[in-house]
Amino acid sequence: MKLFSKLSALGVVFVVATTFASADTLQIGSYGSDGGNFGNDNTVLANSNYPGFAYSDGFGFGQLPGSGTVDLASDGSVWNTALPNSSWVSWAQTGPQSSPFVATPNANYFFTSTFTLDTKNPSGASGYLNIYADDTVAVFLNGNLEITPTGDSYPHCSNGIPTCIGDPTRVSLNSNDFVSGVNTLTFQVLQANGADYGVDFSGEVSPVPEPSSLLLLGTGLIGSAGALLRRMRA
């Protein structure tokens, strides 16, 4: 009977923990400094200096004026429409619906956004981004490369991934790259064809195991307790 009670109690603990795990999940997404944050838990996507690390793609590195950014409109005819809880973002009105349009010289440019993990075990965190870019983008978490662009031609945007059309590219964030406290996402966005330019991302970060895993474990323990009780009564 004691074993039954212990299994039941543990199961209830894990099921209840699922609620707290869900509450801890951070919603992150791109938004410019000229608009709202869509309820996201990360900071505005800011125009940044060269951070001291980069993905080498044969193009040089540039510096855009200021640190402010703007939201860009997209009706889906040239770029895909923006992802949930996000906007296409750039340093100026560089999108397909921008008027007047501002050209971006060919080079790699950097944008950053931060979020805070309130955990003593950052390696237990998990997260992902869905992302679009024109022409393409390399993503870093705390200076660590999370995705390598695959394109080698940019007739419209990249012929590889990430790109600006079709399905978004999913970027799984390496759990070993999270830190306790402030985490920095860096986006190295390439301009290669002298036309439209921007980036859009949306995702989640959780500092605890996935809620579904906790729920499965909890319900499994409760089920085991029920089976044990039936055997004891037989």
N, C-alpha and C positions, 0 to 999 in steps of 0.2 A: 504493500500500500504506500510505503514511503517513496518507492521508486516511481510509482504512478504520479504522486503529488509533485515530485521533483520535475518529471518530464512535462507535466501540465504547466507548471510554473515557468519553466524555461521557454516553452512554446509561446505562452502569453507575453513574456518579456520580448521575444523577437518580433512578434506581430505588432506589439505596441511600438517597438523601435522603428518599424517601418514608417510609421507616421512622422517620427522625428527626422528620419533619413530624408523623406520627401521634402520636409520643411527646410532642410539644410541645402538643398540643391540651388545653385546660383544660375540665373538666366543671364546670358551674355549675348550681345549683338552690337553691330556697328551703328553708330549715329554721329552726326556732325555736331559741331559746337553752336550751330545756328538754330537747332530745333530741340524737340523733346527726346527723352531717353528710352521711350517705349517700355518703361518699367524694368529695364535691365539693371543688373547689379555691377556692371563694369563701368569704368569711366569713359568719357567721350573719346572717340578715336581722334588722336591728335597728330598733326604733322610733326615729324621728328628729325633730328640730326642723324647722321651716320652713327650707329650705335657701337661700332668697334668690332662687329661680326657681320657676316653676310654670306649669302649663297653666290658662288661665282658662276655667271652665265654668259660672260663675254661682253656684257654691256657695262658701262661705267656707272658711277654713283653720282647723284645730283642732290642739290638742296633746294627745296621749294621755299618761297618767302613766308615768314610768319610761322605760327603754330596752329592757327585756326583752321577749321574744316567746315564743309557744307554738305547738306543732304542733296542728293541728285534724284531727279525724277526718272522713272523708267516705265514705259507703257508696255513692255514686252516685245516690241517690234525689232529692237536692235540688241538690247540686253534682256535677259530674263527679268521679270519683275522682282522687287526686293523680297528677300526671305522673311519669314515671320519675325516680328519684334525687331526689325532692323530697317536700315535704309542703305542704298548705295551712297558712298561717301568719297569725297576727294578734297583737294586743297582749294579748288575754285570750281566754277561752273564748267566742267569738262565732260559732261555726259551727252548722250545722244539727243536728249530733249532740252539741253541748255541753250539759252538765248539771252544775251550774246554768248557765244561759245568762246572758251579760253583754251588755247593750245598748250599742251605739256611737252617740253622737249624730250627727246628720247634719252632715257637713263633709268636707273633704279632709284626709287624714293622710298622713304621709311615712314611708317605710321605706328603709333603705339596706343595701347589701352591697358589698364590694370584692373585687377579684381583682388579681393582679400579672402584668404582661406583661414578661418578661425579653427585651426586644428593642430594638435601636437604630433600628428602622424601624417604628414603630407604625402608620403609614398602610398597611403591608402586611398588617395583621391583618384577620381576618374573624370574624364570629360571629353568632349568632342566639339568640333565646329563643322557646320556646313558653309561652304564659301564659294563665291564667284569673284572674278577679277577680270579686268581688261587693262593690259593684255594678259598678264598672269601674276601669280604671287607665291612667294615662299613665306612660310609661317614659322615663327620662333616662339618658344615658351621659355622665359628666363634665359635667353641666349642660346637655347638648344633647338636645332632644326627639327620641325615636326613633319614637314612635307617638302619634297623636292619637286619642283615643276618639271613636267615631262615634255613640254612643247619645244619645237625647233623652228616653227614658222608662225607668223602673226598677220595673216591676211586681213582678218577682222579683229578677233582676239586669238588667244593661243589655239593651235591645232591639237594640243595635249590638255593636261589638267594642271592646275585649275584654269577654268576658262569662264566666259561670260554668258554662255548659252547652254541649253540642255539641262541635264540634272546637275545640281550642285556637287562639288567635290566634298566628301566627308573626310575630315582630318581627326584622327584619334590622338588625343594628347597623352604623351608618355607619362605614366604615373611617377616615374623617377625624376621627372623634371619639375614637379610642383614643389613649392616651398611654403613653410608656415608664414602667414602674414601676406604682404603684398606680392602678387605675381604679375609679371609683365608679358603681354603678348605683343610681339613685333611683327609687322607685316611689311615685307620687302616687295613693293608693287612695281612691276616693270612696265614702262612705256617703250614700245618697240616700233610702232607704225605711225606715230605722229598724229593719231586721231583721238578717239574717245579714250577716257582714262578714269578708273575708279575701282573700288573694292566693296564687297558686301559680305558680311558673315553673321551667322546666328548659331547658338549652341547652348550647352549646359556644362556646368562643372559641379561635381558632388564630392564633398570631403569625406564621405563615408561610403561603405559598400553599397552597391546598387540596392534600392528598396525591394526589388523583386526577389533578390537573393535572400534577403532577410525574411521576407514573407514566406518563401518556400521552406526555409529552414524551420521557421516557427510553426507553420501548419504541419510539417513533417513530424516535429516533436509531439504536437498535440495528437496527431494520428497514432503515433507509437504508444502514447499513453492510453489512448482508447483501446487499442488492440491488447495491451497488457491487462487492462481492467476486464476485458471480455474473457481472457484466458483465466484470470483469477476467479471469475464467477462461474466458469464452466465446471 
